[in-house]
Amino acid sequence: MATMAGAVPEDQGLFVRKATGLVKGWSVWDAFIYSAISINFVTLGLYAFSYANFIPRGSLFWAVVLSGAYLVFQAITYASLIAAMPRAGGDYVWISRTLGGGIGFVLAACGWWFILWHWVPIYANILNIMVLSPLSAIVGWNRGITWWTGQDGVFTSSLIVAVLASVLVALGIRMYARFQKLCFYGGVLGLAIMLILLIAHSKGGFQSAFNTESHKLYGTSGDAYSATAKAGGSGSFAGLGSFHFDQIILLIPFIFFFNLWSNWGATLYGEVRGASDFRKNIYAMGGALLATTAVAAIFLGLFAHTFGWNWYQSANAAYWGGTGPLGVFPYPGMLVAFFTGSSALQFIIVGLLSLWFFGWVGTVFLSSTRVVFAAAFDRVLPEVAAKVGRNGVPWVALALMLLPSIPISYFYAYDSSFTHWTFDATLVIAITFLGSAVSAAIFPWRRPDIYNASPIAKYKVAGIPLITFAATLFTAILVFALVKWFQDSVYGVNLRSSEYYMAALYGAAIAIYVASKLYRRSQGMDLGMVYGEIPAE
């Protein structure tokens, strides 16, 4: 920085201040829990699995296992980047210091800032179908079963998500860690109960319980189990363990909605103690990924044992086709609770499993606030967004997440056209990850000073830097998924209107960066100088 003092006004350094002011309030175990919650089996897995019926000859079991194993390369890529530059802002910092500030800001602003506003109603939809609607059925509020999934319900639950996420982030990183531990341990207890009930009951027992409880809670009649199977085209799906490799590969872009997020805490590693330890980063992200993959594989096997694999696939197909007799999402947590025959026990089981959602809800804002903060710390955004409170909370960055999410949630709930515009929400984040993967692949040559001084320099594969090897393989699967999302209508995201809308978001990010660059130039500061330096912690 001293060598560049002449490039900026004497009273103004490259960064907003000498240190970020953020608090190193997390341990590696906290980072592991955050990663596990970010890809948790309940909220994201069960939702993503419901789409598998659109590739009827693909094995969901093998798609989960193979993609989970392959995404270890993602964990290695991000663990390496973190160890080399353990800074708040993650993808933004790495891409901007490797590929350039403009690319870094545009990709990070779209993938971590703008797009997460649109994830608030997506989170809300999951809250509705896995928590609020099932609980409404259990307590006998029949109108609530469908009200939550209607327009008013979606907007109301979006407000709940936005407020809860904001409160959790505002508590500070240490209090957030305590809360997520509570949810994690309670959620694990819920999964353990679910596991026992699935093991202890047979397919015949489930059919009887399903018919009894669906009659009582949802007003169905007759053999609802068989009616569900018929409505969803039972018998047309490949078996759980069938191995049609080409069809399994086609399922992976669906599965990415579930397991692409083990790196979700990467933007927070400026606040994790020991973040420069490459192996600890692997344990946190890779460990969470493999543990969650194993849990998913076990439960899929139990679904086949207890529900019947064709029935489970048929129930999901019937739901998305709007033909199922229940008319609600076939949430396995609720289906398992049917075994108890007790409203009180059903409420407890669904309530415990709901802790996976409440532990996850803060992720919609927490990681993103650090990207906004980092861009402001670099002076790309106004300096006020880099201010932090006494507990290390970037309040203005949080407001920049919360406030825009409310009108976006309103339009999402009440305007079906706008809802369709948001269908590329996963795609945009994947593009940001692609930017980091490319940055990681060339990092040893692009920033040799940082690479050679980092603990990752000693890791190589056949003479190739490990970070390059892993990042190249991660890039390959990201490109595959992006191509399929853009080209194949089966994934439901390649709508022209959504592509135009997302392009507009990228245009807005470019405009902000250009305006900032011109403004800083008028102050006598070259933003390009910032990206030659690493912000202090």
MOHUJO-V130968 format. One record per helix or strand. SS is the DSSP state (H for helix, E for strand). FROM is the first residue (numbers start at 1). TO is the last residue. If there is no record, write none. Layout:
# MOHUJO-V130968
ss=SS from=FROM to=TO
ss=SS from=FROM to=TO
This chain:
# MOHUJO-V130968
ss=H from=2 to=7
ss=E from=26 to=26
ss=H from=28 to=38
ss=H from=41 to=49
ss=H from=52 to=54
ss=H from=60 to=70
ss=H from=72 to=84
ss=H from=91 to=98
ss=H from=101 to=139
ss=H from=142 to=147
ss=H from=151 to=170
ss=H from=173 to=200
ss=H from=203 to=218
ss=H from=224 to=231
ss=H from=245 to=259
ss=H from=264 to=271
ss=E from=272 to=272
ss=H from=278 to=321
ss=H from=332 to=340
ss=H from=343 to=364
ss=H from=366 to=377
ss=H from=383 to=386
ss=H from=395 to=414
ss=H from=416 to=446
ss=H from=448 to=452
ss=H from=455 to=458
ss=E from=460 to=461
ss=E from=464 to=465
ss=H from=466 to=487
ss=H from=489 to=491
ss=H from=496 to=522
ss=H from=527 to=530
